[in-house]
Amino acid sequence: MKNILLIATILLLSTTLNAQKKDKTYKVLTACGQCQFDMNSPTGCALAIQLAGKKYWVDGSTISDHGDEHADDGLCKKVRKAKVQGTFKGKRFESSSFVLISKKKKKKKK
C-alpha cells in the first residue's frame, strides 16, 4: 500500500512540475522594424514590436502573416497595436500568439 501511495505521489508531483506555464500577454506597438522603428535589418522588412520604449525583432510571426505590409494600412506604412504572448530573449521576442488589434469605429452623435 505504501508503494502505491509513493508512486501516486511521484506521478502527481512530476505532472505538476512539467506543466506548461502560460506566456504573459502584452499590449504593444507593432510595425516593420526597418520602415517604422528605424531598426537596422540585413534582410529588409521584418516584424518588430515596441514595449516600454524598447524595440524587439519578432520570432514566431512574420510581417506578411498580418496582411500586405505595403498596403495603406500595412505594417510598413503604419504603426499598429497588437496583443501578443511570448517571451523576451535578449533583443528578440519569441511569439506564441500575435494578434493585431482592430481600430474601433466611433459612433456619430445625432
NORHUUR-V653872 format. One record per pair of residues at least 4 apart in sequence whose ideal C-beta (glycine too) atoms are under 6 Angstrom apart, sorted by the first residue. I is the first residue (numbers start at 1). J is the second residue. Records with the same first field share a line. If there is no record, write none. Layout:
BEGIN
I: J ; J
END
This chain:
BEGIN
23: 85 ; 86 ; 96
25: 85
26: 51 ; 84
27: 83
28: 49 ; 51 ; 82 ; 84
29: 50 ; 79
30: 49 ; 80 ; 82
31: 36 ; 75 ; 79
32: 36 ; 45 ; 63 ; 75 ; 76
33: 37 ; 39 ; 41 ; 46 ; 48
34: 39 ; 41 ; 45
35: 76
36: 79
37: 48 ; 55
39: 48 ; 55
41: 46
45: 63 ; 69 ; 76
46: 63
47: 58 ; 61 ; 62 ; 63
48: 55 ; 57
49: 56 ; 58 ; 93
50: 55
56: 92 ; 93
57: 92
58: 93 ; 95
59: 92 ; 94
60: 94 ; 95
61: 65 ; 95 ; 98
63: 69 ; 75
66: 100
68: 74
69: 74 ; 75 ; 76
70: 74 ; 76
73: 78
80: 100
81: 101
82: 100
83: 99 ; 101
84: 95 ; 98
85: 96 ; 97
86: 93 ; 94 ; 95 ; 96
87: 94
88: 93
89: 94
END
